[in-house]
Amino acid sequence: MTTTQTPPQHTRARRTWHLVRHYLEMVVAMLVGMVALGPLEQLVWPGLDDRVDVHAVVMATNMAIGMGAWMRVRGHSWPAIAEMSAAMYVPFAVLLVPFWAGALSGDTLFTAGHLLMLPAMALAMWWRLDEYAHH
């Protein structure tokens, strides 16, 4: 007697859970990068964050490093890591122009940049949906 096994089908709920879990893992990895690398940047380059615009870009870098490292551990491709890292910078790149023009305060730059990272990350995940749904 032979039986054929069909490959397991991922239900929509399971696929959604994979995406949500992975998204939350990346947010935690970003926070870890920010917390771990923040003191190091102050040790290596005191006063680096005296300017809000510079501080925002450096913090985005710290978050991208933490998140990129975790993504690599999870087996993601370099293009996916680059796209997700770009999600850390694009909001600030857009907001820096009005900040430099005096139309945004430093607090608004910082808050809006961080908030806009979240949908930017979701968009990057949507772009490579198959990769994120199964990792």
ZIMONOR-V110658 format. One record per residue. RES is the residue in three letters. NEAR is the number of other C-alpha atoms within 8 Angstrom. Layout:
BEGIN
RES	NEAR
RES	NEAR
END
This chain:
BEGIN
MET	2
THR	3
THR	4
THR	4
GLN	4
THR	4
PRO	4
PRO	4
GLN	4
HIS	6
THR	6
ARG	6
ALA	6
ARG	8
ARG	11
THR	9
TRP	8
HIS	12
LEU	10
VAL	8
ARG	8
HIS	10
TYR	10
LEU	8
GLU	8
MET	11
VAL	9
VAL	8
ALA	12
MET	14
LEU	10
VAL	10
GLY	15
MET	12
VAL	8
ALA	8
LEU	9
GLY	11
PRO	8
LEU	8
GLU	10
GLN	10
LEU	7
VAL	6
TRP	7
PRO	8
GLY	6
LEU	10
ASP	9
ASP	7
ARG	7
VAL	9
ASP	8
VAL	10
HIS	11
ALA	10
VAL	10
VAL	9
MET	10
ALA	10
THR	10
ASN	13
MET	15
ALA	13
ILE	10
GLY	14
MET	14
GLY	12
ALA	8
TRP	10
MET	11
ARG	11
VAL	7
ARG	7
GLY	7
HIS	11
SER	7
TRP	7
PRO	6
ALA	10
ILE	12
ALA	9
GLU	9
MET	13
SER	11
ALA	8
ALA	12
MET	15
TYR	12
VAL	9
PRO	14
PHE	12
ALA	8
VAL	8
LEU	10
LEU	10
VAL	8
PRO	10
PHE	12
TRP	8
ALA	7
GLY	7
ALA	7
LEU	10
SER	8
GLY	9
ASP	6
THR	9
LEU	13
PHE	10
THR	8
ALA	9
GLY	12
HIS	9
LEU	8
LEU	9
MET	13
LEU	8
PRO	8
ALA	11
MET	12
ALA	9
LEU	8
ALA	12
MET	10
TRP	7
TRP	6
ARG	9
LEU	8
ASP	6
GLU	8
TYR	11
ALA	10
HIS	7
HIS	9
END
